[in-house]
Amino acid sequence: MHERAQQRKPPETELALLPTDGSQSDLVECAQILQDGSQSFAAVSLLLPKRVRGPAAATYAFCRVADDLADLGDDPALGLGAL
């Protein structure tokens, strides 16, 4: 689990991002990463149609985690290897 997602449970506004198709545990983590990474994006995401909120949160979480890993240290090869 990503460090940011381990720190807290999502507030009710984040849960509005989630579909109810049984894949909620992964999407809860993605919503947490989204909220921690960009409160403005999380707020604007609520304007998306419900059917795309979960995928949007997952896409943001993937990009955020990939960016964090790529930024490890001064060695780009190390960051790329972490991906």
C-alpha positions in Angstrom: 0.0 0.0 0.0 1.2 3.5 -0.8 2.6 5.5 2.2 0.1 8.3 1.8 -2.9 5.9 1.6 -1.8 4.3 4.9 -2.0 7.5 6.8 -5.7 8.1 7.0 -9.2 7.0 5.9 -10.9 8.9 3.1 -13.4 11.6 4.0 -17.0 11.2 2.7 -16.3 13.4 -0.2 -13.7 11.0 -1.5 -16.0 8.1 -1.3 -18.2 9.8 -3.8 -15.4 9.1 -6.3 -15.9 5.4 -6.0 -18.1 3.0 -7.9 -19.9 0.2 -6.1 -18.8 -2.7 -8.2 -16.8 -4.6 -5.7 -13.4 -3.1 -6.5 -13.6 -0.5 -3.7 -10.5 -1.4 -1.7 -8.2 -0.5 -4.5 -10.3 2.5 -5.4 -10.3 3.7 -1.8 -6.5 3.7 -1.8 -6.6 5.6 -5.2 -9.0 8.2 -3.8 -6.7 8.7 -0.8 -3.7 9.2 -3.0 -5.8 11.7 -5.1 -6.9 13.6 -2.1 -3.4 13.7 -0.6 -1.8 14.7 -3.9 -4.2 17.3 -5.1 -7.1 18.6 -3.2 -8.2 20.8 -6.2 -8.2 17.8 -8.6 -10.1 15.8 -6.0 -12.7 18.5 -5.8 -13.0 19.0 -9.5 -13.2 15.2 -10.0 -16.6 15.4 -8.3 -17.9 17.2 -11.4 -17.1 14.1 -13.5 -19.8 11.7 -14.3 -20.0 9.0 -11.6 -19.0 6.3 -14.1 -15.6 7.8 -14.7 -14.7 9.0 -11.2 -13.1 5.7 -10.1 -11.0 5.4 -13.3 -10.0 9.0 -13.0 -8.9 8.5 -9.4 -7.0 5.3 -10.4 -5.3 7.2 -13.3 -4.2 10.0 -11.0 -2.9 7.6 -8.4 -0.9 5.7 -11.0 0.7 8.9 -12.3 1.3 10.3 -8.8 3.0 7.1 -7.6 5.0 6.8 -10.8 6.1 10.5 -10.5 7.1 10.0 -6.8 9.2 6.9 -7.7 10.8 8.7 -10.7 11.9 11.5 -8.4 13.8 9.3 -6.0 17.2 10.7 -5.3 19.6 12.3 -7.8 19.9 9.2 -10.0 17.2 9.0 -12.7 18.2 5.3 -13.4 17.3 4.5 -9.7 13.9 6.1 -10.1 13.3 4.3 -13.4 14.3 1.0 -11.8 11.9 1.6 -9.0 9.1 1.9 -11.5 
